[in-house]
Amino acid sequence: MPSVSTNLLQRLAWVAFLGCTAWLAAALPEQPVDAQNRSLKSPTSRDAERLRELAAVVPTDPVVLVAFTAPGDLELPADQRLQIAALTEQVRALPGVQAIAAAPVPDPGLAAYAVTVARDDELPTTERVLAACRGGLPPGVGLHAAGLPLVEGTIARLVAAERQRVVPLLLAVLFAVAWFAYRRAALAAAALAPALAAIAWTSGAVSRLGHRLDPVAALLDPVLLTIGVATSVHVVGAFLRATATGLPSAAAVDAAVREVKAPALLATATTMVGMWSLATSDIPAVFDFGLRSALGIGLTHFFTFLLLPPLLRRMALPTGAAAAAPASPSTARLWSAIGRHRTGALAAAAAISALAAAGLFRVRADNDVLQLLPRDELVRRDHDVLAGRLGGIDAFHLLVPARHPGAEPARLLPLLAALREQPGIAGLAGPARRGEDGEVAVPLLLAPGGSAAREALFAGIERTTTVLGFDGVAPAGASVQLARDSGRLLRSLLGSALGSLAMLAIGMALGFRSWRLGLLGIAPNLLPSLWLYGALGWSGRPVSVATAMIGCTMLGLVVDNTIHLLHRYQALRARAGAAAALAEAWHDTIAPMTLASTVLALGFGSAAWSRLTTTAEFGVLAAATIATAWLATAVLLPAGLRTPRAAKGIA
């Protein structure tokens, strides 16, 4: 029996834990946002280095394009042009405005000005510029604005709003699902507690350390909440099964912990491996997300076995069959159908997989920061209007090194003429600039396009300069860095997924002490990603950064149900025949597997209501991947195990 001093120390430890948790959680609403999305850009790439070299020739402060338009296709009258010119002088005097210059435009119904804003104050300065323009707008004149500061500022605003809206919504949905499944609010609240503690200790610590919130980091809280609840339901399910045998709550908790602890540890390790694989990316946002999510998932596992057992011990549940979760008649029918149609199910899965594999050859990657925004967002609408009227908004520079023979006008002009024939270039964007050391930068206007088209364009420019004898002359600028960082990220995520797959197979083989079970556990969980990317290939939809992350994040996540099923089967197989062990293991785990998959699908699916389009796409496809993984684990895996050859092979 514990002494009084031991009880006192335990209570003090709990008070300290709850106090630290509350202090860390209080920092979440105060976390600043990465308004310039710097974490989405690689600081070490060759393009980042060229951008720094370009800054020695051309100021690289952010530029906002402000355009004044006449109604319809009319020409702007002279008096209104004078009023607009006077308005631009007021804009020039605003704090944070570095410069403002009229942009040459061929459209007589449009007057455009490039406003250069201070880099450290770009979002507030941009807002002041637009407010001044709206306030002094001549009657009947329309206002449109475009530029990377506006796009990034809008993304930052939406990211901050999403955190305040999506996480509470997700919390309510998961609580409702758990309450419906267990018919007890106390059990539902207990299932949520470890995940909430992990969010506080992970995201709260990140906020206290001063790290900023970006579009990728905004996924961390929903991921931890969803994964945490999915882990808890396996413990609660084992607890209810133990209670149903007549054990009191305290003994049922001990039995549940003994049953679930080993597979839960293996499931957590495999999920952490999937997240860790993201840390191979040189994009800071993805690297940080990989490390933080892996840490958070580890904390979720720790808090599950720290917080959930004492909470369950306090549950005054009746013993016997009434305490168990209500059985569904459909479970028996499903098990019977698996036995009757296992050959057809496996043949259908093989056919779909072959079709999906063929679709992989049609997959293409593309990414565009503007596509993060919904179509009805003002910034995106204005960008489309101006890009259509001007031929393009974004620009890059052709950077000629100092003392390069190509800097001579007689040689440079033929090169520029050849480059202007490229389909992605809309024309010159201004006069050439020469730096103090002799470098030359020529601005070129980009036609609208995604990252894949622009990456191909920049690669084509470098080939052209090499063929024409302009070695060392290369494209440079923020647009170049953004397009190539997107391509590098997509390729690195593919490599991360392959590396994660290999580590998961090894980890499961070691965890089960059987390479056959390890491979068997991986096989059905490959199908969701295979089918997803095959479907994207056949549908012609490009793979974005968000959808590329599904391969890494989901692979380590969806194997959890497989681990719990195979671990239970392996334990029962030691004292029963293969068929009886599989049937009992399946019936023991199907309810928590279904509930965990439902929680995961609803959790990630809640992102479908995001205003950020790629986040919404990630949520929908992640939910579809989880549903497919449930089908593979609950139906296809048992169908494969019920074949005599498979049962004999893992005996």
C-alpha positions as CSV (number, residue, x, y, z in Angstrom):
1,M,0.0,0.0,0.0
2,P,1.5,3.4,-1.0
3,S,2.6,5.7,1.8
4,V,1.2,9.1,2.4
5,S,4.4,10.7,1.1
6,T,4.2,8.6,-2.1
7,N,0.6,9.7,-2.7
8,L,1.6,13.3,-2.1
9,L,4.5,13.1,-4.6
10,Q,2.2,11.5,-7.1
11,R,-0.4,14.3,-6.7
12,L,2.3,17.0,-7.0
13,A,3.6,15.3,-10.2
14,W,0.1,15.4,-11.6
15,V,-0.4,19.0,-10.7
16,A,3.0,19.9,-12.3
17,F,2.0,17.9,-15.4
18,L,-1.4,19.6,-15.8
19,G,0.2,23.0,-15.1
20,C,2.8,22.5,-17.8
21,T,0.2,21.2,-20.2
22,A,-2.0,24.2,-19.7
23,W,0.9,26.6,-20.0
24,L,2.0,25.1,-23.3
25,A,-1.6,24.9,-24.6
26,A,-2.1,28.6,-23.9
27,A,0.7,29.4,-26.5
28,L,-1.2,27.8,-29.4
29,P,-3.5,30.8,-30.2
30,E,-0.5,33.2,-30.0
31,Q,1.7,31.4,-32.5
32,P,2.8,33.8,-35.3
33,V,2.2,32.9,-38.9
34,D,4.9,32.6,-41.6
35,A,3.4,35.3,-43.8
36,Q,6.2,35.1,-46.4
37,N,6.1,31.2,-46.5
38,R,9.9,31.2,-46.1
39,S,9.7,27.7,-44.7
40,L,8.4,26.4,-48.1
41,K,11.6,27.5,-49.9
42,S,14.9,25.7,-49.7
43,P,17.7,28.0,-48.4
44,T,20.5,25.8,-49.7
45,S,19.7,25.1,-53.3
46,R,21.6,26.5,-56.3
47,D,18.5,28.6,-57.1
48,A,18.6,30.1,-53.7
49,E,22.2,31.0,-54.3
50,R,21.4,32.5,-57.6
51,L,18.7,34.6,-56.0
52,R,21.2,36.0,-53.6
53,E,23.5,36.8,-56.6
54,L,20.6,38.5,-58.4
55,A,20.1,40.7,-55.3
56,A,23.5,42.3,-56.0
57,V,22.1,43.5,-59.4
58,V,18.4,44.0,-59.0
59,P,16.6,44.7,-55.7
60,T,14.7,41.6,-54.7
61,D,12.2,43.3,-52.4
62,P,8.7,42.1,-52.9
63,V,6.6,43.8,-55.6
64,V,2.9,44.3,-55.7
65,L,1.3,45.1,-59.1
66,V,-1.6,47.5,-58.7
67,A,-3.8,48.1,-61.8
68,F,-6.6,50.6,-62.4
69,T,-9.1,49.6,-65.1
70,A,-11.8,51.4,-67.0
71,P,-15.2,49.7,-67.1
72,G,-15.7,47.2,-69.9
73,D,-13.2,47.6,-72.8
74,L,-13.2,51.4,-72.6
75,E,-10.0,53.5,-72.6
76,L,-9.0,55.2,-69.4
77,P,-9.8,59.0,-69.8
78,A,-6.9,61.5,-69.4
79,D,-8.5,63.1,-66.4
80,Q,-8.8,59.8,-64.6
81,R,-5.2,58.9,-65.4
82,L,-4.2,62.2,-63.8
83,Q,-6.2,61.4,-60.7
84,I,-4.5,57.9,-60.6
85,A,-1.1,59.5,-61.0
86,A,-1.8,61.8,-58.0
87,L,-3.0,58.8,-56.0
88,T,0.2,56.9,-56.7
89,E,2.2,59.8,-55.2
90,Q,0.2,59.4,-52.0
91,V,1.1,55.7,-52.1
92,R,4.8,56.5,-52.5
93,A,4.7,58.4,-49.2
94,L,3.3,55.4,-47.2
95,P,5.5,53.8,-44.6
96,G,7.2,50.7,-46.0
97,V,6.9,51.6,-49.6
98,Q,10.4,51.4,-51.2
99,A,9.4,52.6,-54.7
100,I,6.6,52.8,-57.1
101,A,6.9,52.9,-60.9
102,A,4.5,52.8,-63.8
103,A,4.5,49.5,-65.6
104,P,4.5,49.6,-69.4
105,V,1.2,47.9,-70.5
106,P,-0.2,47.6,-74.0
107,D,-3.8,47.8,-72.8
108,P,-5.3,51.4,-73.1
109,G,-8.0,50.6,-70.6
110,L,-5.5,49.8,-67.9
111,A,-2.9,51.7,-65.8
112,A,-0.5,49.5,-63.8
113,Y,2.1,50.3,-61.2
114,A,4.7,48.1,-59.6
115,V,4.9,48.9,-55.9
116,T,8.1,47.7,-54.1
117,V,7.5,47.1,-50.4
118,A,9.9,46.5,-47.5
119,R,10.7,42.8,-47.1
120,D,10.4,42.8,-43.3
121,D,7.1,44.7,-43.4
122,E,5.6,43.4,-46.7
123,L,2.1,42.3,-45.5
124,P,1.2,45.4,-43.4
125,T,2.6,47.6,-46.2
126,T,0.6,45.8,-48.9
127,E,-2.5,46.2,-46.8
128,R,-1.8,50.0,-46.4
129,V,-1.2,50.3,-50.2
130,L,-4.5,48.7,-51.1
131,A,-6.4,50.6,-48.5
132,A,-5.0,53.9,-49.8
133,C,-5.8,52.9,-53.4
134,R,-9.4,52.0,-52.5
135,G,-9.9,55.2,-50.6
136,G,-8.7,57.4,-53.4
137,L,-10.1,55.4,-56.3
138,P,-11.7,57.7,-59.0
139,P,-15.4,57.0,-59.7
140,G,-16.1,54.2,-62.1
141,V,-12.5,52.9,-62.0
142,G,-11.8,49.3,-61.0
143,L,-8.9,48.2,-58.9
144,H,-7.0,44.9,-59.2
145,A,-3.9,43.8,-57.4
146,A,-1.5,40.8,-57.8
147,G,1.9,39.7,-56.7
148,L,3.6,37.1,-54.4
149,P,3.2,39.2,-51.2
150,L,-0.6,39.3,-51.7
151,V,-0.8,35.5,-52.4
152,E,1.5,34.6,-49.5
153,G,-0.3,37.0,-47.1
154,T,-3.7,35.6,-48.1
155,I,-2.4,32.0,-47.5
156,A,-1.0,33.1,-44.1
157,R,-4.4,34.6,-43.1
158,L,-6.3,31.5,-44.2
159,V,-3.8,29.2,-42.3
160,A,-4.3,31.1,-39.1
161,A,-8.1,31.0,-39.5
162,E,-8.1,27.3,-40.3
163,R,-6.4,26.4,-37.0
164,Q,-9.0,28.3,-35.0
165,R,-11.8,26.5,-37.0
166,V,-10.8,23.0,-38.1
167,V,-9.3,21.7,-34.8
168,P,-12.4,22.5,-32.7
169,L,-14.6,21.0,-35.4
170,L,-12.5,17.9,-35.6
171,L,-12.5,17.6,-31.8
172,A,-16.3,17.7,-31.8
173,V,-16.7,15.2,-34.6
174,L,-14.3,12.7,-33.0
175,F,-16.0,13.1,-29.6
176,A,-19.4,12.4,-31.2
177,V,-18.1,9.3,-33.0
178,A,-16.5,7.9,-29.8
179,W,-19.6,8.7,-27.8
180,F,-21.8,7.0,-30.4
181,A,-19.5,3.9,-30.4
182,Y,-19.2,3.5,-26.7
183,R,-22.5,5.0,-25.6
184,R,-20.6,6.7,-22.7
185,A,-19.4,10.3,-22.7
186,A,-16.7,9.5,-20.1
187,L,-15.2,6.8,-22.3
188,A,-15.3,9.2,-25.3
189,A,-13.6,12.0,-23.3
190,A,-10.9,9.5,-22.1
191,A,-10.1,8.5,-25.6
192,L,-9.5,12.1,-26.6
193,A,-7.3,13.0,-23.6
194,P,-3.9,11.6,-24.7
195,A,-4.1,13.2,-28.1
196,L,-5.0,16.6,-26.6
197,A,-2.0,16.3,-24.3
198,A,0.3,15.4,-27.2
199,I,-0.9,18.5,-29.1
200,A,-0.3,20.8,-26.2
201,W,3.2,19.4,-25.6
202,T,4.2,19.3,-29.3
203,S,2.6,22.3,-30.9
204,G,2.6,24.3,-27.7
205,A,6.4,23.8,-27.3
206,V,6.9,24.7,-31.0
207,S,4.9,27.9,-30.4
208,R,6.8,28.8,-27.2
209,L,10.1,28.4,-29.1
210,G,9.0,31.1,-31.5
211,H,8.5,28.9,-34.6
212,R,6.0,30.2,-37.1
213,L,2.9,28.5,-38.5
214,D,3.0,27.6,-42.2
215,P,0.5,25.6,-44.5
216,V,2.3,22.3,-43.8
217,A,2.7,22.9,-40.0
218,A,-1.0,23.6,-39.8
219,L,-1.7,19.9,-40.5
220,L,0.2,18.9,-37.3
221,D,-2.7,19.3,-34.8
222,P,-5.3,17.5,-36.9
223,V,-2.8,14.7,-37.6
224,L,-1.9,14.2,-33.9
225,L,-5.5,14.4,-32.7
226,T,-6.7,11.9,-35.3
227,I,-3.8,9.4,-34.7
228,G,-4.1,9.8,-30.9
229,V,-7.8,8.9,-30.9
230,A,-7.2,6.0,-33.3
231,T,-4.6,4.6,-30.8
232,S,-6.8,5.1,-27.8
233,V,-9.7,3.1,-29.3
234,H,-7.6,0.0,-29.4
235,V,-6.9,0.3,-25.7
236,V,-10.5,1.1,-24.9
237,G,-11.7,-1.8,-27.1
238,A,-9.4,-4.3,-25.2
239,F,-10.6,-2.8,-21.9
240,L,-14.3,-3.4,-22.9
241,R,-13.6,-7.0,-24.0
242,A,-11.8,-7.6,-20.6
243,T,-14.7,-6.1,-18.7
244,A,-17.2,-8.2,-20.7
245,T,-15.5,-11.4,-19.3
246,G,-16.4,-10.3,-15.7
247,L,-13.2,-8.5,-14.7
248,P,-13.6,-5.4,-12.5
249,S,-12.3,-2.1,-14.0
250,A,-8.8,-2.1,-12.5
251,A,-8.1,-5.7,-13.5
252,A,-9.6,-5.1,-17.0
253,V,-7.3,-2.1,-17.5
254,D,-4.3,-4.2,-16.6
255,A,-5.4,-7.0,-19.0
256,A,-6.0,-4.4,-21.8
257,V,-2.6,-2.9,-21.4
258,R,-0.9,-6.3,-21.5
259,E,-2.8,-7.1,-24.7
260,V,-2.4,-3.9,-26.6
261,K,1.0,-2.6,-25.4
262,A,3.2,-4.6,-27.8
263,P,1.2,-4.0,-31.0
264,A,0.6,-0.4,-30.1
265,L,4.3,0.1,-29.6
266,L,5.0,-1.5,-33.0
267,A,2.2,0.6,-34.6
268,T,3.6,3.8,-33.1
269,A,7.1,2.9,-34.3
270,T,5.9,2.3,-37.9
271,T,3.9,5.5,-37.9
272,M,6.9,7.5,-36.7
273,V,9.0,5.9,-39.4
274,G,6.5,7.1,-42.0
275,M,6.7,10.6,-40.6
276,W,10.5,10.6,-40.1
277,S,10.9,9.8,-43.8
278,L,9.6,13.3,-44.5
279,A,12.7,14.7,-42.8
280,T,14.8,13.8,-45.8
281,S,13.3,16.8,-47.6
282,D,15.4,20.0,-47.9
283,I,12.3,22.1,-47.7
284,P,12.2,23.4,-44.1
285,A,8.4,23.1,-43.7
286,V,8.3,19.5,-44.7
287,F,11.5,18.6,-42.7
288,D,10.1,20.3,-39.6
289,F,6.7,18.6,-40.1
290,G,8.3,15.2,-40.3
291,L,10.3,15.6,-37.1
292,R,7.5,17.3,-35.1
293,S,4.8,14.8,-36.2
294,A,7.1,11.9,-35.3
295,L,7.8,13.4,-31.9
296,G,4.1,14.1,-31.4
297,I,3.1,10.6,-32.3
298,G,5.7,9.3,-29.8
299,L,4.2,11.5,-27.1
300,T,0.7,10.4,-28.1
301,H,1.8,6.8,-27.4
302,F,3.4,7.8,-24.1
303,F,0.3,9.7,-22.9
304,T,-2.0,6.9,-24.0
305,F,-0.4,4.6,-21.5
306,L,0.2,7.3,-18.9
307,L,-3.3,9.0,-18.9
308,L,-5.8,6.4,-20.3
309,P,-5.3,3.6,-17.7
310,P,-6.0,5.8,-14.6
311,L,-8.9,7.3,-16.4
312,L,-10.4,3.9,-17.3
313,R,-9.8,2.6,-13.7
314,R,-12.2,5.3,-12.5
315,M,-14.9,4.1,-14.9
316,A,-17.8,2.5,-12.9
317,L,-18.8,0.0,-15.7
318,P,-21.0,-3.0,-15.2
319,T,-19.2,-6.3,-15.6
320,G,-20.3,-9.0,-18.0
321,A,-21.5,-9.0,-21.5
322,A,-23.5,-5.8,-21.1
323,A,-20.3,-3.8,-20.7
324,A,-19.0,-4.7,-24.1
325,A,-19.6,-2.5,-27.1
326,P,-22.8,-3.6,-28.9
327,A,-22.2,-6.3,-31.5
328,S,-23.3,-5.8,-35.0
329,P,-25.1,-8.5,-36.9
330,S,-23.3,-7.4,-40.0
331,T,-20.0,-8.6,-38.6
332,A,-20.9,-12.2,-38.8
333,R,-22.3,-11.8,-42.3
334,L,-19.0,-10.0,-43.4
335,W,-16.9,-12.8,-42.0
336,S,-19.0,-15.4,-43.7
337,A,-18.8,-13.4,-47.0
338,I,-15.0,-13.3,-46.8
339,G,-14.9,-17.0,-46.5
340,R,-17.3,-17.6,-49.4
341,H,-15.9,-15.0,-51.8
342,R,-12.2,-14.8,-50.9
343,T,-11.0,-16.0,-54.3
344,G,-13.2,-13.5,-56.1
345,A,-12.1,-10.7,-53.7
346,L,-8.4,-11.5,-54.2
347,A,-8.8,-11.7,-58.0
348,A,-10.7,-8.4,-58.1
349,A,-8.0,-6.7,-56.0
350,A,-5.3,-8.1,-58.2
351,A,-7.0,-6.8,-61.4
352,I,-7.6,-3.3,-59.9
353,S,-3.9,-3.3,-58.7
354,A,-2.7,-4.1,-62.2
355,L,-4.9,-1.4,-63.7
356,A,-3.6,1.1,-61.1
357,A,0.0,0.1,-61.8
358,A,-0.5,0.9,-65.4
359,G,-1.9,4.3,-64.4
360,L,1.4,5.1,-62.5
361,F,3.1,5.7,-65.9
362,R,0.6,8.5,-66.6
363,V,1.2,10.3,-63.3
364,R,2.6,13.8,-63.5
365,A,3.6,16.2,-60.8
366,D,2.6,19.9,-60.7
367,N,2.4,22.5,-58.0
368,D,1.4,26.1,-58.0
369,V,1.2,28.3,-54.9
370,L,-1.8,30.2,-56.4
371,Q,-3.7,26.9,-56.4
372,L,-3.7,26.8,-52.6
373,L,-6.3,29.6,-52.8
374,P,-10.0,28.9,-53.5
375,R,-11.2,30.2,-56.8
376,D,-13.5,32.8,-55.3
377,E,-10.7,34.4,-53.3
378,L,-10.2,38.0,-54.5
379,V,-6.4,37.7,-54.8
380,R,-6.8,34.7,-57.2
381,R,-9.5,36.4,-59.2
382,D,-7.4,39.6,-59.6
383,H,-4.4,37.6,-60.6
384,D,-6.3,35.8,-63.3
385,V,-7.8,39.0,-64.6
386,L,-4.4,40.8,-64.8
387,A,-2.6,37.7,-66.2
388,G,-5.2,37.6,-69.0
389,R,-4.9,41.2,-69.9
390,L,-1.1,41.5,-69.6
391,G,0.0,38.1,-70.7
392,G,1.5,37.3,-67.4
393,I,2.3,38.6,-63.9
394,D,5.3,36.7,-62.7
395,A,8.8,37.5,-63.9
396,F,12.3,36.1,-63.7
397,H,15.7,37.3,-64.7
398,L,18.3,35.9,-67.0
399,L,21.5,36.3,-65.0
400,V,24.8,36.9,-66.9
401,P,27.9,36.6,-64.7
402,A,30.4,39.4,-64.5
403,R,32.9,39.6,-67.4
404,H,31.0,37.0,-69.3
405,P,31.3,37.6,-73.1
406,G,27.5,37.1,-73.4
407,A,27.0,40.4,-71.5
408,E,27.9,42.3,-74.7
409,P,24.7,43.6,-76.4
410,A,25.7,42.2,-79.8
411,R,25.7,38.7,-78.4
412,L,23.0,39.1,-75.8
413,L,20.2,40.3,-78.1
414,P,20.2,37.2,-80.4
415,L,20.0,35.0,-77.2
416,L,17.0,37.0,-75.9
417,A,15.3,36.7,-79.3
418,A,15.7,32.9,-79.2
419,L,14.4,32.8,-75.6
420,R,11.3,34.9,-76.4
421,E,10.2,32.1,-78.7
422,Q,9.8,29.8,-75.7
423,P,6.1,29.1,-75.2
424,G,6.3,30.0,-71.4
425,I,7.8,33.5,-72.0
426,A,5.3,36.3,-72.6
427,G,8.0,38.9,-73.4
428,L,10.5,41.3,-71.8
429,A,9.5,42.7,-68.4
430,G,11.7,45.8,-68.5
431,P,15.2,47.0,-69.3
432,A,18.3,45.1,-68.5
433,R,20.3,46.1,-65.3
434,R,24.1,46.0,-64.8
435,G,25.5,45.5,-61.3
436,E,28.6,47.2,-59.9
437,D,30.7,44.1,-60.6
438,G,29.5,43.8,-64.2
439,E,26.7,41.2,-63.8
440,V,23.8,41.7,-66.1
441,A,20.2,40.8,-65.3
442,V,17.5,40.8,-68.0
443,P,13.9,40.6,-66.7
444,L,11.5,38.3,-68.7
445,L,7.8,38.0,-68.2
446,L,6.4,34.5,-67.5
447,A,3.1,33.3,-69.1
448,P,0.7,31.8,-66.5
449,G,1.6,28.1,-65.7
450,G,2.2,25.6,-63.0
451,S,5.4,24.4,-61.5
452,A,6.0,21.5,-63.9
453,A,5.7,23.7,-67.0
454,R,7.9,26.3,-65.5
455,E,10.5,23.8,-64.3
456,A,10.6,22.5,-67.9
457,L,10.9,26.0,-69.2
458,F,13.9,26.9,-67.0
459,A,15.6,23.6,-67.9
460,G,15.0,24.4,-71.6
461,I,16.5,27.9,-71.2
462,E,19.6,26.4,-69.6
463,R,19.9,23.9,-72.5
464,T,19.5,26.8,-75.0
465,T,22.2,28.9,-73.3
466,T,24.6,26.0,-73.3
467,V,24.0,25.1,-77.0
468,L,24.5,28.7,-78.0
469,G,27.7,29.0,-76.1
470,F,26.4,31.0,-73.1
471,D,27.7,28.6,-70.3
472,G,27.1,30.1,-66.9
473,V,24.1,32.2,-68.0
474,A,21.0,30.9,-66.1
475,P,17.5,31.9,-65.0
476,A,17.2,33.3,-61.5
477,G,14.6,34.8,-59.3
478,A,11.8,33.9,-56.8
479,S,9.7,32.3,-59.6
480,V,12.6,30.0,-60.5
481,Q,13.2,29.0,-56.9
482,L,9.6,28.3,-56.3
483,A,9.1,26.1,-59.3
484,R,12.2,24.1,-58.8
485,D,11.7,23.7,-55.1
486,S,8.2,22.2,-55.9
487,G,9.8,19.7,-58.3
488,R,12.5,18.8,-55.8
489,L,10.0,18.4,-53.1
490,L,7.8,16.1,-55.1
491,R,10.7,13.9,-56.1
492,S,12.0,13.8,-52.5
493,L,8.6,12.7,-51.2
494,L,8.7,9.8,-53.7
495,G,12.1,8.7,-52.4
496,S,10.8,9.1,-48.8
497,A,7.9,6.9,-49.5
498,L,10.1,4.1,-50.9
499,G,12.5,4.5,-48.0
500,S,9.6,4.4,-45.5
501,L,8.3,1.2,-47.2
502,A,11.6,-0.6,-46.8
503,M,11.9,0.5,-43.1
504,L,8.3,-0.5,-42.3
505,A,8.8,-4.0,-43.8
506,I,12.0,-4.5,-41.7
507,G,10.4,-3.1,-38.6
508,M,7.3,-5.3,-38.9
509,A,9.4,-8.4,-39.6
510,L,11.5,-7.7,-36.5
511,G,8.4,-6.9,-34.4
512,F,6.6,-10.1,-35.4
513,R,9.9,-12.1,-35.5
514,S,8.8,-13.4,-38.9
515,W,9.7,-12.0,-42.3
516,R,6.6,-13.7,-43.8
517,L,4.3,-11.8,-41.4
518,G,6.3,-8.6,-42.1
519,L,5.8,-8.8,-45.8
520,L,2.2,-10.0,-45.4
521,G,1.5,-6.9,-43.2
522,I,3.0,-4.5,-45.7
523,A,1.3,-6.0,-48.8
524,P,-2.4,-4.9,-48.2
525,N,-1.2,-1.5,-47.0
526,L,0.5,-0.8,-50.3
527,L,-2.8,-1.1,-52.2
528,P,-4.3,2.2,-51.0
529,S,-1.4,4.3,-52.3
530,L,-1.1,2.2,-55.4
531,W,-4.8,2.7,-56.2
532,L,-4.8,6.4,-55.3
533,Y,-1.9,7.4,-57.5
534,G,-3.0,5.0,-60.3
535,A,-6.4,6.7,-60.2
536,L,-4.7,10.2,-60.3
537,G,-2.7,9.0,-63.3
538,W,-5.8,7.7,-65.2
539,S,-7.8,10.8,-64.4
540,G,-5.1,13.2,-65.6
541,R,-5.0,15.1,-62.3
542,P,-1.5,16.1,-61.3
543,V,0.2,15.1,-58.0
544,S,0.6,18.2,-55.8
545,V,2.8,18.6,-52.7
546,A,-0.2,17.8,-50.5
547,T,-1.2,14.6,-52.4
548,A,2.4,13.6,-52.6
549,M,2.7,13.7,-48.8
550,I,-0.1,11.0,-48.5
551,G,2.3,8.3,-49.7
552,C,4.6,9.0,-46.7
553,T,2.1,9.9,-44.0
554,M,-0.5,7.3,-44.7
555,L,1.8,4.3,-45.3
556,G,3.0,4.5,-41.7
557,L,-0.5,5.2,-40.4
558,V,-2.7,2.6,-42.1
559,V,-0.5,-0.3,-41.0
560,D,-1.7,0.1,-37.4
561,N,-4.8,-2.0,-37.9
562,T,-2.8,-4.7,-39.7
563,I,-0.4,-4.8,-36.8
564,H,-3.2,-5.3,-34.2
565,L,-4.9,-8.0,-36.3
566,L,-1.7,-9.9,-37.0
567,H,-0.4,-9.6,-33.4
568,R,-3.7,-11.0,-32.1
569,Y,-3.6,-13.8,-34.7
570,Q,0.0,-14.7,-33.8
571,A,-0.8,-14.8,-30.1
572,L,-3.8,-17.1,-30.6
573,R,-2.1,-19.2,-33.2
574,A,0.2,-20.5,-30.5
575,R,-2.7,-22.4,-28.9
576,A,-5.2,-22.9,-31.7
577,G,-5.5,-23.9,-35.3
578,A,-5.0,-21.4,-38.0
579,A,-8.6,-21.1,-38.9
580,A,-9.9,-20.8,-35.3
581,A,-7.1,-18.3,-34.4
582,L,-7.8,-16.1,-37.5
583,A,-11.6,-16.1,-36.8
584,E,-11.1,-15.2,-33.1
585,A,-8.4,-12.5,-33.9
586,W,-10.6,-11.0,-36.6
587,H,-13.7,-10.9,-34.3
588,D,-11.7,-9.4,-31.5
589,T,-10.2,-6.6,-33.6
590,I,-12.8,-5.8,-36.2
591,A,-14.7,-3.4,-34.0
592,P,-11.7,-1.3,-32.8
593,M,-10.2,-1.5,-36.4
594,T,-13.4,-0.1,-37.8
595,L,-13.7,2.6,-35.2
596,A,-10.1,3.6,-35.6
597,S,-10.5,3.8,-39.4
598,T,-13.7,5.8,-39.0
599,V,-11.9,8.2,-36.6
600,L,-9.0,8.5,-39.0
601,A,-11.2,9.0,-42.1
602,L,-13.4,11.6,-40.4
603,G,-10.4,13.3,-38.9
604,F,-8.6,13.7,-42.2
605,G,-11.8,14.2,-44.1
606,S,-12.7,17.2,-42.0
607,A,-10.0,19.0,-44.0
608,A,-12.3,18.9,-46.9
609,W,-14.0,22.0,-45.5
610,S,-10.7,23.9,-45.6
611,R,-10.5,27.1,-47.6
612,L,-7.0,26.1,-48.8
613,T,-7.7,23.9,-51.8
614,T,-4.7,21.6,-51.6
615,T,-5.5,21.0,-47.9
616,A,-9.0,20.1,-48.8
617,E,-7.7,17.8,-51.5
618,F,-5.3,16.2,-49.0
619,G,-8.2,15.5,-46.6
620,V,-10.5,13.9,-49.2
621,L,-7.8,11.7,-50.7
622,A,-6.4,10.8,-47.2
623,A,-9.9,9.7,-46.1
624,A,-10.3,7.6,-49.3
625,T,-6.9,6.0,-48.6
626,I,-7.9,5.1,-45.0
627,A,-11.2,3.6,-46.2
628,T,-9.3,1.6,-48.8
629,A,-6.8,0.5,-46.2
630,W,-9.6,-0.8,-44.0
631,L,-11.0,-2.8,-46.9
632,A,-7.5,-4.3,-47.5
633,T,-6.9,-5.1,-43.8
634,A,-10.4,-6.2,-42.8
635,V,-11.3,-8.1,-46.0
636,L,-8.4,-8.9,-48.3
637,L,-5.8,-9.8,-45.6
638,P,-8.1,-12.3,-43.9
639,A,-9.1,-13.7,-47.3
640,G,-5.4,-14.2,-48.1
641,L,-4.8,-15.8,-44.6
642,R,-7.7,-18.2,-45.0
643,T,-6.0,-19.9,-47.9
644,P,-4.3,-23.2,-46.7
645,R,-0.9,-22.2,-48.3
646,A,-0.8,-18.9,-46.4
647,A,-1.8,-20.4,-43.1
648,K,0.9,-23.1,-43.4
649,G,3.5,-20.5,-44.4
650,I,3.2,-18.4,-41.3
651,A,2.5,-21.2,-38.9
